[in-house]
Amino acid sequence: MNKNSSNIMALAPNTSNKRETVCIFGTGDFGRALGHKLIQSGYPVVFGSRSTQTSSLIPKDAEVLSHAEAAQKAAIIIIAIQRQHYNFLTPLAEILRGKVLVDISNNLKINQYPESNAEYLAQLVPGAKVVKAFNTVSAWALQSGTLDASRQVFVCGDDMEAKQMVMDIVRALGLTPLDQGSLLAAQEIENYPLQLFPMWKFPILLSLGLIAFFFFYCLIRDVIYPYVYENKDYSFFIAISITNRICPILALILLALVYLPGVLAAIIQLYRGTKYRRFPDWLDKWMLCRKQLGLVALAFASLHVLYTLVNPIRSFVRWRISSQTVSQALNNKTEPLNTTNAWLSDSYLALGILGFFLFVLLGITSLPSVSNNVNWREFRFVQSKLGYLTLVLCTAHTLVYGGKWFLSPSSYRWYLPRAYMLSLIIPCTVLVIKFVLIFPCLDRPLTRIRQGWERNPQYSE
Ligand code: NAP
């Protein structure tokens, strides 16, 4: 409750205090949009421009002056100009001494220049206090008010007071400032808007690779094999049967891959006897995209649920059931209820439903709006304990579904086992390693290592 009320306080502009004048250099797209927003929030705005002629696009309550005149009117100057034109600031260095210069610029390419634009600005005007901010907000979003994707404003700078002044403005505009530290963070902040889902690349490429592999695997086993040996055309399996085989397989493998790096990290820490050495790069990167892997897995699990629900209305399924019924009627023989099969079928469905329920719960708790409201221990409990329980239930769901076929020679076509058998390899490996790691002889040293103990202190750096 406290948290929420402080958020509301932070977002509500304090209209009772008189706002300090803000100067904006540049009357371009972003300068104008920010000017409008600042005036709406009660800030007097003065523009510094190469041309002092005002236009209908410039907010009518704002003054337009030369750069030198405008700079003298405010303690904060927002530079809404591309980096390549920053040279014009050098002659103004004396006027800008002691002022807060806000660099909002973006580049066209990641790491386009050796130093960040904000550091470059600080070199050009050494007497000014440079703060990086606003580059993750677009002019259009500022003007139209649709700030859903860009409410967060990353702020960094070497002068605490200057940074605080900029963060106050950010809050007054109804945005959320996120302090990223010193100006050294500017390069990363400038690269941020140029990235396209960096954490999703690995999960999506991996999923595409697995889809392609399992599609051709199932095509060979379920369509080409019956065509060659029985002259039956099951090509329509591609639409639902094969898809509904691939979705649960991917959901299970990707879920297992969320937990595999954790057990690998535990083995590495046990082997090294310390937590103070960096993991290999590939493991670090893998750990960082676990949330995305889990969400892609959840998407495949949801598709599996939908495909399974439409099964009863499929023409092929209805034909198979009716032909079995007709064949029993023609033979005047009803098959007795097989309670073992009924148990297996019900258990398989129950495990699937419970597994999917926990899967959804995991997905929901990984959303920032939810995870921000639970403490670290609660988050770990859900993501680790409930996560492993989900993996156990989903693996058991798959085992109960087809465990009986493991030793049946008819399951192997051209020596290829059923696809779901392959999907069990990684989850079972993860669960077995996790089970072994729970043994006190391994769990105790691992817990101590994670609390900072070192087997051989020479490893500490
Ligand atoms: P813009 O529409 O092209 O405006 C740039 C302004 O810079 C011009 O209107 C001009 O203002 C000034 N300028 C141009 N050449 C100059 C020169 N040689 N010397 C001095 N001033 C010069 O660009 P913008 O979209 O507003 O972007 C401005 C900055 O904001 C860029 O660094 C951009 O990366 C950043 N940004 C933009 C957005 C966005 O959505 N547009 C979002 C985040 C960050 P005067 O004619 O008044 O002098």
Boltz pocket constraint, residues with backbone or C-beta under 6 A from the ligand:
constraints:
  - pocket:
      binder: B
      contacts: [[A, 25], [A, 26], [A, 27], [A, 28], [A, 29], [A, 30], [A, 31], [A, 48], [A, 49], [A, 50], [A, 51], [A, 79], [A, 80], [A, 81], [A, 82], [A, 83], [A, 85], [A, 88], [A, 104], [A, 105], [A, 106], [A, 107], [A, 134], [A, 135], [A, 136], [A, 137], [A, 138], [A, 139], [A, 140]]
      max_distance: 6.0
